[in-house]
């Protein structure tokens, strides 16, 4: 089964952590149900680092990298959005590693 989450339905510039929290709940439910989910960034120009962190990086840590990569696909993300997502994942992974070493 496959589910498409059209992020442009929430605007072309996505920045609110609260919105990302709502969307991440849907994402986690899909992953828990072993449903493939596509995060479709068509017509989204920009996202904030907090949006990327809440929607993608935090979920990736919570469900595990393997589960995340198995169930989640990111489509139609422009270069800026990809950069924000990668940066958020790197920051979250570094925080996780740092906490384990403290």
N, C-alpha and C positions, 0 to 999 in steps of 0.2 A: 504494500500500500504506500501511496505517496501523497504528501500534502505540500501545497505551495503557499508560502507566506509572502504575499505581495506587500513589501514594506512601503511602497509609494502611497498606499492607501492611508498612511499616517502623515504624509507630507513629503516634500522633496528635500527638506533639510531636517534631519532627525538628530535631536540633541538631548532630549529629556531622559534622565535615568529612570524616572517613574514609568514612562512608556516602555522603555527597554525591559523593565522588571515584568510588566504585564506580558510582553511578547516572550520573554524567557520562560515564563510559566508554561505557555503553549509549547515551546520548544522542548522543555523537559518532559512534559507529558508525552509528546510524540516519541522522544527517545526511549522513555520507559516502556512505551507500547511497541517498541521496535518498528516504528513507522519512519519511513524516509521522509525528510522534510527539506524543502528547498527554500532558502532565504533568497528571495528575488529582489534585487536592488534596482530593477529597471525604473528609470525616471527619478531615482534618488540621486541628488547632486552631492550631498555631503552628510557625514555623521560626525558627532562629537566623540572624543575619546571615552567619555563616561558612558555614552550609548553603546559603543563597541565593547567596552569592558563588561557592562551589565548583560548585554544580549549574547555575546559570544565567549569572551575570555572566562567569565565566571562560570558559565554553563560548562565549558570545556573542562575546567578543573573539577567541577562537581560530579559530572558524569564519567569523566575519564577521557583521555585523548582518543583511545581506540573506539569507544562507543560513539563519541562525537563524530569522528571521521567516518565511521560506518554509516551513520544515520543522517548527517547534515551535509548539504551541498550549498555552496554560495554561488549565486549566478548573477551576471550582469552588474557586478560591482566595478566602478571605475577605479582608476589608479589611486586616487586620494582615499577612497573607502577601503581599498585593500591595504593601503599603508596604515590607516587607523586601526584596522582589525589586527594586522600583524604586530603593530606596536603594543596594542592592548594585551594581546596574548603573551608577548615577550615580557611585558611588565608584570603580568599576573603570574607567569611561571617563575620569574625571578623572585617575586615576593614569596611564593610558595617554597621555593628552595631555600631562601634566606630564613624563613620561619622554622624550617626543619633543622637548620644548622645552628639555631640559637639555643 
